[in-house]
């Protein structure tokens, strides 16, 4: 297969020959031009004679000459694979690119172009060329490395990859639909590689099947790939987001039971929904926003960081990153959010998700310029160890609660990396603080949690693992006050 083209020398030769023909024609009789004796123009295509098979992408070149005036434009048309000619299209250009249909892989298309002169005369013998075309079908595959979730709420974002042997420029996009209903196809233009289904797309719950295919600009489609999973409805108006992987020490023995027990107590038998991020992460801003929009109150916990092979491994905040806009919308309509995470606001390893500065400042209530750097860690590192009071040479200390909130002071049991120290943004009171000189000798009193009111909504942000503050069960008393007094449960 070869791509059509004409050497520059050949184009010049055509011009010289055409000029000679037109010069000779000037001394001949009339050729059926206008009643006023005007002669129609002549047209040349930069391709001459039979050509090899081309792919579906062509750039055409043409030009015209008029013996008794000037060429003011051109009209071209295609006749696709032996069908009826298309309508003429006017252009002032002498070149254009075309994507030619070849849905079955091979086709033959006729191109015609005619010059138009200043007497509005068209070349009665348009220049033409037939192009045999071959095209490769695109290919598509799901991009989620761990596979799509087995169960989701009624919103899902699907990532995919498209390839085409004719090049990325040949890809038109993807088409997705549910349960064979091709009357409700979602079309996604390339190079976008995500498609989202929203609650309104799910007319029923239970087992659903997603169909996905790619299409190129030659109108060829890929094989269709499918995924079957179960869609469940939202239960109640409260969402518990379990964003702590089971593999982190204490997740199944401390963290999950703590939040489930306290929320069960606060709900007093009323139903609520659980979203396990490990099983079904938020893959896009749209998906996260659609799910959060189903609820009035969200309790979101990440717990602690992990230490793997002696290295401190931060919790992943990809889902939280995608939820920033959805959280803003939740608060804007008067919703309430509890968020417990670590090392989410300061430094993070390269190539990991981060939270937007305005989100940290306006929603979490943190003064970005005040984040304290750890003098014993690497350059720019804002993470500290939250140490137990039982460690040698570690004085007993409390996380001191905001008096106005009626919370108890709490004490950590364990040693957890990822604590971040900061000052609240203007107008924001600290929800919990750490006394001066506890984390390192020169450390001043610093905030580790905030409470922020946003457009009628409220967020309680804790930068430490409340579930590990087990001294005298003060963590349970604090959580009950937060759920009842702050979140209204």
PyMOL commands that set and color helices and strands:
alter all, ss='L'
color gray80, all
select helices_A, chain A and resi 8-25+168-170+182-184+199-201+251-267+285-292+318-322+324-332+357-362+368-370+403-405+466-468+471-486
alter helices_A, ss='H'
color red, helices_A
select strands_A, chain A and resi 42-45+57-65+71-80+89-91+95-99+106-117+127-134+139-142+151-153+156-163+171-178+186-189+194-197+206-216+225-232+238-242+273-276+297-301+306-308+311-313+336-340+384-386+399-401+416-419+430-434+446-454+457-462
alter strands_A, ss='S'
color yellow, strands_A
deselect
rebuild
show_as cartoon
